Each structure stands twice: as C-alpha cells, then as structure tokens.
Amino acid sequence: MISTLDEGRRMAINEWDVADRPREKFAALGPAALTPAELLAILIGSGNTEESAVELMQRILRDCDYSLNRVGKMSIDQLMLYKGVGEAKAITILAACELGRRRMTEEVEKRTMESSKDLYEYFRPKLMDGLHEKAMVLGLDAKLHPAGCALVSDGGVTGTTVDVRRVLREALRFESATRIAFCHNHPSGNPQPSRQDDALTEEIARAAAAIRMPLIDHIVLADDAYYSYADYGKI
C-alpha cells in the first residue's frame, strides 16, 4: 500500500518508492510486467486526493469488467465523471485505446484473407468499439489481399439500414478488387444473425454475382466472437 505524505494528500507517482513507480517498473522490467492499470497510470500521471493514478485506473477498469475494449467505448464525458479525470486525461486514455486499435489494424491489413478468422481479425479493430451498428465492405484482389475498405452504413443500437447499391458502388471503386466481403457489428455482443441479416446477405450476394464480384463472406461481429455465413454454408 502506498503511504501518504500527510493526511488528505496522496503521493504523486514521482514520490513513490521506486518499486511502486510504473515508469521505473516499465524501464526496469519491460511493459509485460505492468498491469493495464499501471500502463494507463503512466499516461494520466496522477490520480486524485483519495486515489493514486494506478488506483484510479483500477477503479475505471473494474467498472468496465477489466475490459480495455469497454474502456475504449467510453466517451470523454463518461470518463470525466471520475474524480481526477479531466478532459485532457480522458482524451489521453481514449487516444491510447485508438492507437492500440490502429496497431491491430496495421498487423492484419497485409494478410491474405483466406478464412473467416482472417476477415474477423481484419474487421474487428475497425468495428469492435462501436456503440451503434455499422456495416463495411472489403474489396479483395485475386490473391485475396485487401484492395480497399469502406463504411457503407452507420446506424443505431439495434440495427442499421444498408443500401445494397452503395455497397456495390463502393466495391467498384477498389480498382484491383475481384470479390468482396461484407461485415457488420452487433453492439449487443451476440453475433447470431437475424432474419433481416439473412435477407440482406442474399440480396448482396445476388447483386455482387451480377457484376461478377462475388461475395465470399458476411461476418457478423461481436467484440470477442463472430458469425460467418460462409462457414455455415449460407453463401
């Protein structure tokens, strides 16, 4: 437990014992030795009069069921409800989450999309923090490398309206694309498709076949799970 300098005031990180300082711990032992709360504490630098930066971040993570994905879905205003988190700290936390998401995107965008898992891992960083249903189309070249990706719908909590003509229009802009994959997220966390999802998949598949750019899969994405129409033989 971190001691206080005097009643009512917690030590700042640079006043802690070296063994308790996240920055020093990072330098001495590497990032793997730090908890998510300690890593986030490095970013915000200080807590409040009742909590250290680490304790503050532990509380935020606890309220998010220790999920960094859920932290990334919070708004600036929601984070600012925590004592000691102002606008600058809230933006810093969310910026860190965004950088993590973009790092994931960089790692998968060079892959060959040979399976539903590859497609899920491609779309997940783009859609995993969505509070509303969104839909995207991915163009793939003859070797199944990504040729371009576009958002085609941004809807509400329980659904989104997809214009199939827009899906095809965006797909045709990807010059080297010979086929497409479609994805939309379920913010509820349940990846099971609805009847409307089934009907949309059939409509996109028919329209894509007509322009000789076949639909290879429709991924319904939740944070930690997905449903693949191709895997279930429904395309």
Beta strands, then each sheet from edge to edge (+ up, - down):
strand 1: 4-6
strand 2: 9-10
strand 3: 134-140
strand 4: 146-154
strand 5: 179-185
strand 6: 215-222
strand 7: 225-228
sheet 1: 1+ 2-
sheet 2: 4+ 3- 5+ 6+ 7-
end
